[in-house]
């Protein structure tokens, strides 16, 4: 006996009426992903600039001052105070007055001419973002400063001034690096394609996890049970309105990402829409499975929260899956977000076609079909 589409349409109209009746809850459903988008986009920035820095300049010569200025000009560091020794710098870091300290030993200019100069950079290890940015910035500035000094020495000794002459005179090998798709290394360009998946899965799982339990607590399930409605029809009638709601949220998130945050969309919008549809359906199915297994709304919320936490940590959005042990990797494999992040990054950032994402797309299609059937069967058993 197949699905009765007339009966399914009646059930869908009932669910849509319930959604539209509670306008406050509907506004919360649509507003929460947008709020999360702005919070993540503006707050999650892994590159830290203008790190407050204390300086101990024991050399006090032109080259030491030039090196300090090079660090300031990089915008990674702000020269906030001068100190006398290393202990004062450590005390300032302990008190939270600065995040970094630069110690330049005596005879810096003489040692740079000899090629034996060294400086000490102290970083606040309690702040991982400052450590990463400070270490990268200091290393880059020191490398460029050293190459500049070598160039000056070659000019003085040989009289060569053009880059080709300097290279021929024996400068180190020049390595050119080009970052594809995000040449300026803008954090939001890296973040947004994965953030789309996280926000959609959060919305889909959270709302689907509550919908069946809420009806059971309100007693509306008993009213439906007296009709000839089949479990698969009931499950689909609750998923389809939420599917439309999630697609609306997807459109708003992508539009804000492209037009507000300036993240370029390189791929096919048509392909992205249909693969997002598969992902949303799979996430709704996962939320419905949580819903039919839970007995109270609190239990459903706790299960949905655990699902979102695993998705955030194990899907590859933040931490690379290649470095994960086998067990966390297997847990990530049962989450639809894992497959959609690869699809989203491929289409959104690299502009790839279906030939590059078909395996993840097929996995989501099979996943969604299987989990909806499992939900219908589980719901039927619980009714029996």
Order of alpha helices (4+ residues) and beta strands (2+ residues): alpha-alpha-beta-alpha-beta-alpha-beta-alpha-beta-alpha-alpha-alpha-alpha-alpha-alpha-alpha-alpha-alpha-alpha
